[in-house]
Amino acid sequence: MEFTLWAYQVTPGSDNILYFAENEADCRRATLEQRAELKAGDPEDYEEMGAMALYSFAFGSMTAGELVAVLNEEASLIEACAVERKLVGLIED
């Protein structure tokens, strides 16, 4: 079984932390909300902020071995079951 989730970069330019949502609209909304919160803070930080990447991820079922690797923190969930990652666009205002 495969399904799709959407994600955006929490820190522009870095995929170290991604925020996931069940659909693209919710993901875009969360991205814009985070940008608005940052804009309300220090204006200098906001001016330097780049665009945030928006991705679609296709996930498949995990094998027992992949689940063990995730549970033992030898692999991330994304590494274990993401079968495709596509850049959908960049979010900026």
Disulfide bonds with the S-S distance in Angstrom:
none
